Amino acid sequence: MTTAEFDTFRSTRAVHADPGVYEPQDDSWLLCEMASRAGVLRGARVLDMCTGSGAVALAAASLGAREVLAFDISPLAVACARRNAAALDLDVDVRLGSFADASVLEPFDVVLCNPPYVPSEAVPEGVGPHRAWDGGHDGRVVLDPLCDAAHDLLVPGGTLMVVQSEYSDPARTEAMLRRADMTVSVAARRSISFGPVMTERAAWLQEVGLLEASRDIEDLVVIRADRR
């Protein structure tokens, strides 16, 4: 898929998000864009964790991956992603499950993840819509397990690409992945205006010292890690 074709894929909003399922937003598309630019998808066996509507997995399939598996803990998300794959006639295997379920499979060439990363007062529980963005007090309820699992999810030479907010400590992600004997770099950093969740949570974020007063933008960061 060329850049123009990918832009068309994104702009037509061909990926539909059912009620209760994360609507593809700037973070989803930035991750897809960086994976495409990295040139790691064509011919690859790809895992998409926290798939939501399936947007990232479907983009990977469109960009030439030979096999794509996608996981989510939400039954609503799994059903939605499966319907999107069928509607677009793309071969994506969407499964209900978590890192534990993915870890028993053969390792992958590429792992992609747009996890929940917005800091939240409460530790997220259950499988409701909030699980698509709530990341616990430091935003790392899913990011830390991802970093712990990444090395074993990948074949030697395989690539992880993960997108997160500046408010969920990208430096910690980089450090954890380096400790796992991976080569780490920042593939992209892009500023965006706050969406509804960050806007609603701004006062609390200021109270706990995570956000400067009157600030209403955040940097999205795409981190790439390659297994040695």
Secondary structure, 3 states (H helix, E strand, C coil): CCHHHHHHHHHCCCCCCCCCCCCCCHHHHHHHHHHHHHCCCCCCEEEEECCCCCHHHHHHHHCCCCEEEEEECCHHHHHHHHHHHHHHCCCCEEEECCHHHHHCCCCEEEEEECCCCECCCCCCCCCCHHHHCECCCCCCCCHHHHHHHHHHHEEEEEEEEEEEEHHHCHHHHHHHHHHCCEEEEEEEEEEEECCHHHHHHHHHHHHCCCCCCCCCEEEEEEEEEEEC
